[in-house]
């Protein structure tokens, strides 16, 4: 094939580039060549300027950047809905942890990551930031699926099948890095679990390792009020103060949840450049408290959106999560102007990319960026009429309206089905895992 | 056709009857004859006991009672996403009211009601409680669609195309009742807009009329904190106290929103038998405040769920609303056990039916009840695996998974499309209305 024949001209009804925020382009074509977006031109000029491009009409569709799921535990999709509506500790100790102990090995992670990849890709998510055991296995699935991920190397002082103690986890992480083959779609992060499961010594070592590898530090932080009490009792200081003292409260830190912030801490977090991985559904479902999205946003903090694991959500659905981010920001702050649709779409794309340090390459539809693109079909009764397409993308669209997805210029979802994985096998294997877990219960 | 040939045997994977709450039946057939559910039997017995029934295999589906949307303004779907992310009064006075003034006549109501019927039916809603101008026109659409509705006869002291003053509204309402032909799927309610737009004299007259006609009184109540201030200033009393004094705070009252309740008012409301029409998305989107669902539920109040109008939601999606009801009840009360999935499903079905006084006929899958039934296909990656089907119905399922809907035994949605209305014409007419509104802006 000649280079010209590799050109793809996407012809959507609306292009929503996300940068600049709020912009909507009509009668516009996006030209993809190889991995990249190479041009954005009036649709009428395609015939003359790219006469050999393959054209893809998307006459009732919006084209948006691939969504970035900024916090999750992808293999936990196999535990989706296993236990709900329970107090946090009962949920964890009687259901989630025993199930993980019984099942969460390599095969579980392979099957779960594959189901999560299918679920996320078909729902318009092209990149996810994960934290789970066997990230090397998840990496294999990500490669096959064609999608993009930043995979956490977990560290905590709780023994699991993955490692015995913090030093063991770090060793396993280094081993994964050593054995992994470089892949342009896969990045890594050090992922200490939470302040209450990681010692100062390990945090210090991880601080050095993030510098050495130029990684992000992916941490659960301030998920609940209890965490603060515990830190005050054990360390004599608030978790944020502890991280500051450890030299970790800076723009390498990508902190999931971040409920419970005081006014001063809102300002401090924005100034430090800490990235917030906001998980609205999981915070509500586990009754953890609210993230002060409107205040953090006004203070200039970078907020990304994540689904968290499917055991506490119970879906890896960034459209549902964007909507919830806007709704709860308004509801909680009692400010109807908080987290407008344009901002939630940014949080779910460019701001997610920024948190992961990938915003030079992804997160928006701009010439030169990677062609991570999602076509959303607005031609369903429930999204009719379309007064403002960005409002619809956030408040009305369901992930079932995603028709096509490209990552790095490759079609990953075509006609609503994944291309790189055998979707039927993935689903039937997940059903088998579900049955196995039932027998154990 | 013989009576026997009219029998329909539905063979879902799961039957979720809702009454009793939490029950899930496997290997079970639901037999429909005429308008009603006539039997619920082991699937293996269908061949012998109903040999001439038409069988409908639903091998990957859950069968649930039709969802009841307990509060809305259906024609406002045409204003879906017209204006968002604005302060309440700017939204109302600069966008919603001027648009209504310019457009909201009979044709608008006909087109909007039809789009709402298509949206609701294809999303599993079989019955809705409405309040808008030209309810006689909405009634025509409801009849054609095959769905069920309780239509409000609006009353307020604001002049509109429908009436000039409160007496005029009441007159119009009486005229609608006079001219309407009885229909078993359509009920009526008196629908005073809100305490701040209705005088004591009109409330008293409506109290007498609800008794006379044996109707419910459908009212916006305590949507915002401002409403309380205004009532204290104008009437010298809290809106609830005013309604108590007017003799209207009782089980005829179906009250939408109900944020801002004190502890005493939670108990008082439950004791009075006032039905709460909870609108979680609209309350969050307009930053109105939170309804104390967990407290009201524990006090024994009957809570139903409504989408409100699409201008403030922006969708008429009872699956999204159930999920949000569970999530926000937990998030707001900081109690992860609040509004479990089983309860949100009840709120969206039998409790909605109870609020509308229809629970003898609809709201659950029980022998003798109307066959208002919804088949939900669980065979999609995002709802795999299924550990607990009710959890999935609330936390994971999207309305796009609704495959078939029956109302009073008649197929209203088949193969994901409405049967009684011309879906394509309805959608294209709605698109036309959208374009007209744009030209005006």
Interface residues (C-beta under 8 A of the other chain):
Chain A: X77 X78 X79 X80 X81 X82 X84 X85 X86 X87 X88 X91 X115 X118 X119 X122 X123 X281 X283 X284 X285 X286 X287 X289 X290 X313 X314 X315 X316 X317 X320 X323 X324 X326 X327 X328 X330 X331 X333 X334 X335 X336 X337 X338 X340 X341 X379 X381 X382 X384 X385 X386 X387 X388 X391 X392 X395 X396 X398 X399 X400 X401 X423 X426 X427 X430 X431 X433 X434 X435 X437 X438
Chain B: X77 X78 X79 X80 X81 X82 X84 X85 X86 X87 X88 X91 X115 X118 X119 X122 X123 X281 X283 X284 X285 X286 X287 X289 X290 X313 X314 X315 X316 X317 X320 X323 X324 X326 X327 X328 X330 X331 X333 X334 X335 X336 X337 X338 X340 X341 X379 X381 X382 X384 X385 X386 X387 X388 X391 X392 X395 X396 X398 X399 X400 X401 X423 X426 X427 X430 X431 X433 X434 X435 X437 X438
